[in-house]
Amino acid sequence: MKIWRTVGLAWLCLIPFFLIILLFQILPFALVLVNSFKADMGEIWGLGNYAYLFSSKFFMQSVTNSLRISLYSSCAGLLLALPCAWSLYKSEGRVRQFALTLSNMVANFSGVPLAFAFVIILGSNGFLTLLVLETGLKLNLNLYSGTGLVLIYSYFQIPLAILLILPAFSIIRSDWQEAASLLGASHSRFWISIGLPVLSSSLLATFIILFANAMGTMATAFALTAGNYNLITIRINNLISGDIFLDPWLASALSILLVILLLIITLTNEWLATIRSRYGRG
């Protein structure tokens, strides 16, 4: 009887959590899903919104641009964060604490302030741009293009990747490196044959998080380009709050398309992780 009372009390304590999940995740998603099947000011039901999205080169370009920028910034963040995270893992004391604090702060520095900071530094009249011009050189960087967005996205992707990868290095045991060294393996050979394969699950999971983070970013790109660069999140925002092309039902369909893309990527990661675990057991 006492056990059942304890279990009941535990479920009772979870009610606020389930209520938050219901109100802020399940119900909004259900509403967006239902609205995505409405068209013509909500008067007609069907797949018209999805048919229009897939037939529109403009909206398909927004999807392509979002996927490309997310892929580039995620790869850059992962590749640059990997050696940094290893260095932090091997370091100790105040240096490591300061680097972790800085990474945590920079990973959360995004949105309008980040866009404004990059405009001040690397914009058309930015500090570094004018400084390079004073030397007689020319900085061939268009901050308001896809390249500029990849640069800005990488700014917060790298510290986020560092924070995500750092705990994974505890898997790498020092005696593995010693044994590999005794067998004649170089440092690079150890990482190629042992280190990176062991970390592959963590690296792939980190890449998925970085990719989803980039795909869902809107404020930074919108503030930098004033909504003129064609990204899927900017298109959703313009369809909801725009003065000319206001169409929340089409925005709902585009949102569901974004969810499906992220779901496919996540399920692919799970499938690859399952294959790796089976291969490891075999």
Secondary structure as a PSIPRED ss2 file (coil, helix, strand):
# PSIPRED VFORMAT (PSIPRED V4.0)

   1 M C   1.000  0.000  0.000
   2 K H   0.000  1.000  0.000
   3 I H   0.000  1.000  0.000
   4 W H   0.000  1.000  0.000
   5 R H   0.000  1.000  0.000
   6 T H   0.000  1.000  0.000
   7 V H   0.000  1.000  0.000
   8 G H   0.000  1.000  0.000
   9 L H   0.000  1.000  0.000
  10 A H   0.000  1.000  0.000
  11 W H   0.000  1.000  0.000
  12 L H   0.000  1.000  0.000
  13 C H   0.000  1.000  0.000
  14 L C   1.000  0.000  0.000
  15 I H   0.000  1.000  0.000
  16 P H   0.000  1.000  0.000
  17 F H   0.000  1.000  0.000
  18 F H   0.000  1.000  0.000
  19 L H   0.000  1.000  0.000
  20 I H   0.000  1.000  0.000
  21 I H   0.000  1.000  0.000
  22 L H   0.000  1.000  0.000
  23 L H   0.000  1.000  0.000
  24 F H   0.000  1.000  0.000
  25 Q H   0.000  1.000  0.000
  26 I H   0.000  1.000  0.000
  27 L H   0.000  1.000  0.000
  28 P H   0.000  1.000  0.000
  29 F H   0.000  1.000  0.000
  30 A H   0.000  1.000  0.000
  31 L H   0.000  1.000  0.000
  32 V H   0.000  1.000  0.000
  33 L H   0.000  1.000  0.000
  34 V H   0.000  1.000  0.000
  35 N H   0.000  1.000  0.000
  36 S C   1.000  0.000  0.000
  37 F C   1.000  0.000  0.000
  38 K E   0.000  0.000  1.000
  39 A E   0.000  0.000  1.000
  40 D C   1.000  0.000  0.000
  41 M C   1.000  0.000  0.000
  42 G C   1.000  0.000  0.000
  43 E C   1.000  0.000  0.000
  44 I E   0.000  0.000  1.000
  45 W E   0.000  0.000  1.000
  46 G C   1.000  0.000  0.000
  47 L C   1.000  0.000  0.000
  48 G H   0.000  1.000  0.000
  49 N H   0.000  1.000  0.000
  50 Y H   0.000  1.000  0.000
  51 A H   0.000  1.000  0.000
  52 Y H   0.000  1.000  0.000
  53 L H   0.000  1.000  0.000
  54 F H   0.000  1.000  0.000
  55 S H   0.000  1.000  0.000
  56 S C   1.000  0.000  0.000
  57 K H   0.000  1.000  0.000
  58 F H   0.000  1.000  0.000
  59 F H   0.000  1.000  0.000
  60 M H   0.000  1.000  0.000
  61 Q H   0.000  1.000  0.000
  62 S H   0.000  1.000  0.000
  63 V H   0.000  1.000  0.000
  64 T H   0.000  1.000  0.000
  65 N H   0.000  1.000  0.000
  66 S H   0.000  1.000  0.000
  67 L H   0.000  1.000  0.000
  68 R H   0.000  1.000  0.000
  69 I H   0.000  1.000  0.000
  70 S H   0.000  1.000  0.000
  71 L H   0.000  1.000  0.000
  72 Y H   0.000  1.000  0.000
  73 S H   0.000  1.000  0.000
  74 S H   0.000  1.000  0.000
  75 C H   0.000  1.000  0.000
  76 A H   0.000  1.000  0.000
  77 G H   0.000  1.000  0.000
  78 L H   0.000  1.000  0.000
  79 L H   0.000  1.000  0.000
  80 L H   0.000  1.000  0.000
  81 A H   0.000  1.000  0.000
  82 L H   0.000  1.000  0.000
  83 P H   0.000  1.000  0.000
  84 C H   0.000  1.000  0.000
  85 A H   0.000  1.000  0.000
  86 W H   0.000  1.000  0.000
  87 S H   0.000  1.000  0.000
  88 L H   0.000  1.000  0.000
  89 Y H   0.000  1.000  0.000
  90 K H   0.000  1.000  0.000
  91 S C   1.000  0.000  0.000
  92 E C   1.000  0.000  0.000
  93 G H   0.000  1.000  0.000
  94 R H   0.000  1.000  0.000
  95 V H   0.000  1.000  0.000
  96 R H   0.000  1.000  0.000
  97 Q H   0.000  1.000  0.000
  98 F H   0.000  1.000  0.000
  99 A H   0.000  1.000  0.000
 100 L H   0.000  1.000  0.000
 101 T H   0.000  1.000  0.000
 102 L H   0.000  1.000  0.000
 103 S H   0.000  1.000  0.000
 104 N H   0.000  1.000  0.000
 105 M H   0.000  1.000  0.000
 106 V H   0.000  1.000  0.000
 107 A H   0.000  1.000  0.000
 108 N C   1.000  0.000  0.000
 109 F C   1.000  0.000  0.000
 110 S C   1.000  0.000  0.000
 111 G C   1.000  0.000  0.000
 112 V H   0.000  1.000  0.000
 113 P H   0.000  1.000  0.000
 114 L H   0.000  1.000  0.000
 115 A H   0.000  1.000  0.000
 116 F H   0.000  1.000  0.000
 117 A H   0.000  1.000  0.000
 118 F H   0.000  1.000  0.000
 119 V H   0.000  1.000  0.000
 120 I H   0.000  1.000  0.000
 121 I H   0.000  1.000  0.000
 122 L H   0.000  1.000  0.000
 123 G C   1.000  0.000  0.000
 124 S C   1.000  0.000  0.000
 125 N C   1.000  0.000  0.000
 126 G C   1.000  0.000  0.000
 127 F H   0.000  1.000  0.000
 128 L H   0.000  1.000  0.000
 129 T H   0.000  1.000  0.000
 130 L H   0.000  1.000  0.000
 131 L H   0.000  1.000  0.000
 132 V H   0.000  1.000  0.000
 133 L H   0.000  1.000  0.000
 134 E H   0.000  1.000  0.000
 135 T C   1.000  0.000  0.000
 136 G C   1.000  0.000  0.000
 137 L C   1.000  0.000  0.000
 138 K C   1.000  0.000  0.000
 139 L C   1.000  0.000  0.000
 140 N C   1.000  0.000  0.000
 141 L C   1.000  0.000  0.000
 142 N C   1.000  0.000  0.000
 143 L C   1.000  0.000  0.000
 144 Y C   1.000  0.000  0.000
 145 S C   1.000  0.000  0.000
 146 G H   0.000  1.000  0.000
 147 T H   0.000  1.000  0.000
 148 G H   0.000  1.000  0.000
 149 L H   0.000  1.000  0.000
 150 V H   0.000  1.000  0.000
 151 L H   0.000  1.000  0.000
 152 I H   0.000  1.000  0.000
 153 Y H   0.000  1.000  0.000
 154 S H   0.000  1.000  0.000
 155 Y H   0.000  1.000  0.000
 156 F H   0.000  1.000  0.000
 157 Q H   0.000  1.000  0.000
 158 I H   0.000  1.000  0.000
 159 P H   0.000  1.000  0.000
 160 L H   0.000  1.000  0.000
 161 A H   0.000  1.000  0.000
 162 I H   0.000  1.000  0.000
 163 L H   0.000  1.000  0.000
 164 L H   0.000  1.000  0.000
 165 I H   0.000  1.000  0.000
 166 L H   0.000  1.000  0.000
 167 P H   0.000  1.000  0.000
 168 A H   0.000  1.000  0.000
 169 F H   0.000  1.000  0.000
 170 S H   0.000  1.000  0.000
 171 I H   0.000  1.000  0.000
 172 I C   1.000  0.000  0.000
 173 R C   1.000  0.000  0.000
 174 S H   0.000  1.000  0.000
 175 D H   0.000  1.000  0.000
 176 W H   0.000  1.000  0.000
 177 Q H   0.000  1.000  0.000
 178 E H   0.000  1.000  0.000
 179 A H   0.000  1.000  0.000
 180 A H   0.000  1.000  0.000
 181 S H   0.000  1.000  0.000
 182 L H   0.000  1.000  0.000
 183 L C   1.000  0.000  0.000
 184 G C   1.000  0.000  0.000
 185 A C   1.000  0.000  0.000
 186 S C   1.000  0.000  0.000
 187 H H   0.000  1.000  0.000
 188 S H   0.000  1.000  0.000
 189 R H   0.000  1.000  0.000
 190 F H   0.000  1.000  0.000
 191 W H   0.000  1.000  0.000
 192 I H   0.000  1.000  0.000
 193 S H   0.000  1.000  0.000
 194 I H   0.000  1.000  0.000
 195 G H   0.000  1.000  0.000
 196 L H   0.000  1.000  0.000
 197 P H   0.000  1.000  0.000
 198 V H   0.000  1.000  0.000
 199 L H   0.000  1.000  0.000
 200 S H   0.000  1.000  0.000
 201 S H   0.000  1.000  0.000
 202 S H   0.000  1.000  0.000
 203 L H   0.000  1.000  0.000
 204 L H   0.000  1.000  0.000
 205 A H   0.000  1.000  0.000
 206 T H   0.000  1.000  0.000
 207 F H   0.000  1.000  0.000
 208 I H   0.000  1.000  0.000
 209 I H   0.000  1.000  0.000
 210 L H   0.000  1.000  0.000
 211 F H   0.000  1.000  0.000
 212 A H   0.000  1.000  0.000
 213 N H   0.000  1.000  0.000
 214 A H   0.000  1.000  0.000
 215 M H   0.000  1.000  0.000
 216 G C   1.000  0.000  0.000
 217 T C   1.000  0.000  0.000
 218 M C   1.000  0.000  0.000
 219 A H   0.000  1.000  0.000
 220 T H   0.000  1.000  0.000
 221 A H   0.000  1.000  0.000
 222 F H   0.000  1.000  0.000
 223 A H   0.000  1.000  0.000
 224 L H   0.000  1.000  0.000
 225 T H   0.000  1.000  0.000
 226 A C   1.000  0.000  0.000
 227 G C   1.000  0.000  0.000
 228 N C   1.000  0.000  0.000
 229 Y C   1.000  0.000  0.000
 230 N C   1.000  0.000  0.000
 231 L C   1.000  0.000  0.000
 232 I H   0.000  1.000  0.000
 233 T H   0.000  1.000  0.000
 234 I H   0.000  1.000  0.000
 235 R H   0.000  1.000  0.000
 236 I H   0.000  1.000  0.000
 237 N H   0.000  1.000  0.000
 238 N H   0.000  1.000  0.000
 239 L H   0.000  1.000  0.000
 240 I H   0.000  1.000  0.000
 241 S H   0.000  1.000  0.000
 242 G C   1.000  0.000  0.000
 243 D C   1.000  0.000  0.000
 244 I C   1.000  0.000  0.000
 245 F C   1.000  0.000  0.000
 246 L C   1.000  0.000  0.000
 247 D C   1.000  0.000  0.000
 248 P H   0.000  1.000  0.000
 249 W H   0.000  1.000  0.000
 250 L H   0.000  1.000  0.000
 251 A H   0.000  1.000  0.000
 252 S H   0.000  1.000  0.000
 253 A H   0.000  1.000  0.000
 254 L H   0.000  1.000  0.000
 255 S H   0.000  1.000  0.000
 256 I H   0.000  1.000  0.000
 257 L H   0.000  1.000  0.000
 258 L H   0.000  1.000  0.000
 259 V H   0.000  1.000  0.000
 260 I H   0.000  1.000  0.000
 261 L H   0.000  1.000  0.000
 262 L H   0.000  1.000  0.000
 263 L H   0.000  1.000  0.000
 264 I H   0.000  1.000  0.000
 265 I H   0.000  1.000  0.000
 266 T H   0.000  1.000  0.000
 267 L H   0.000  1.000  0.000
 268 T H   0.000  1.000  0.000
 269 N H   0.000  1.000  0.000
 270 E H   0.000  1.000  0.000
 271 W H   0.000  1.000  0.000
 272 L H   0.000  1.000  0.000
 273 A H   0.000  1.000  0.000
 274 T H   0.000  1.000  0.000
 275 I H   0.000  1.000  0.000
 276 R H   0.000  1.000  0.000
 277 S H   0.000  1.000  0.000
 278 R H   0.000  1.000  0.000
 279 Y H   0.000  1.000  0.000
 280 G H   0.000  1.000  0.000
 281 R H   0.000  1.000  0.000
 282 G C   1.000  0.000  0.000
